[in-house]
Amino acid sequence: MISWFPLAEAPVPEGGLFDFDATLPLMAIQVVVLTFILNKLFFQPVGKVVEEREGFVTTSHKDAKERLAQVQRLEQDLKGQLQKARQDAQAVIAAAEDEVATLYKSALAEAKSSATRLREQARADMEAQRSAAAAALTKQSRQLADLIIQRLIAV
Amino acid sequence: MLLQTLLPLAEALPASDPELMVEESHGLEIGQHFYWRLGQLDLHGQIFLSSWILIGALLTIVVAGTRRMGRKPAGLQNLLEFLWDYIRNLSREQIGEAAYRDWMPFIGTLFLFIFFCNWGGALVPWRLVRLPSGELGAPTGDINTTVALALLVSLAYFYAGLSRKGLRYFEYYVEPTPIMLPFKIVEDFTKPLSLSFRLFGNIMADELTVSVLVLLLPLFVPLPMMFLGLFTSAIQALIFATLAAYYIGEAVHEEHA
């Protein structure tokens, strides 16, 4: 039973479970003060850190998503380009093949026609020479015959 | 010493001191207080002493944990962030997205203070400190503390409602029908009453049960009761904070949002 303030002399209360006194308002004030202290020391700083991190995670997540989307877009793009390049190459090959075939055909045709022409010409030459030779032969044989006849007559 | 640490409420005195044993053994000190006198006012000194020690412990953890905080939490920061997140979820669920930020420190302080008082009352070997009268224990085992907390909650939800909605706050009393008016008025009295008596009763009863068991069978028998006490203590802190948040949420709730 200690009286911390000996000047205030009053009988010490009897106590009991439901002994209400100045403990109540002082405890309330203490809790309110504690609320302000904890707000400054705990809730604000921790909240700041946690919310900053949440913001960081959200932005990073969004960023990563954006990048992923970009990568996918690029991939799609490149795939398209590759496809197109393949088709182009296919077309070029086909065109080249076509051209070669046409060139071959035309060259073949030209060669055939020139060969035919050459043969025709050669044949015509041959005919002409043969007929010329035949004519000359006929002529000579006629001259020879004339000569023979003259000689015979002369004899 | 180890035994005293493990069994905080067990007899903390050496058996070789029979005189003290006798004094101790008939001492279930219910309703005895260590009075301080402040002018004309009487105070329960043991409540303030133990609450200062526990608040000191709480602030020490908080200060130590928030000293070097980084984006990547380490050590105590993890615990504090867990608590912070827990309290935020609790207040956000009960109060709602719009107003929970204003009230989170209050709800959190209630939760932490009550939790520390309850657990501190059960885990700290208070009996090692002998007071001239009364004994140190959980500050929440005193009706003054719990009524103070409950009245703060009442003030808080009135203030929350009035500051957010002005006089429209009183529409709450006649919603959904004016028949509710008397019930809602009675509720304003029953809310602090039930809050304070629930907490006080649970903690008081837990301490009492453990002391009686310790008195009868000092060694291992009270252990399960002590674990149960720790469990109830945590639950009571949660209940008190949740209800406080719920009452505030009810007061700031917009019917036609």
Interface residues (C-beta under 8 A of the other chain):
Chain A: M1 I2 S3 W4 F5 A8 A10 V12 P13 G15 G16 L17 F18 D19 F20 D21 A22 T23 L24 P25 L26 M27 A28 Q30 V31 V32 L34 T35 F36 I37 L38 N39 L41 F42 F43 P45 V46 G47 V49 V50 E52 R53 F56
Chain B: I30 G31 Q32 H33 F34 Y35 W36 R37 L38 G39 Q40 L41 D42 L43 H44 I47 F48 S51 I55 L58 L59 V62 V63 T66 M69 G70 R71 P73 Q77 L80 E81 W84 D85 I87 R88 M104 P105 F106 G108 T109 L110 L112 F113 P132 S133 G134 P139 D142 I143 N144 T145 V147 A148 L149 L151 L152 M204
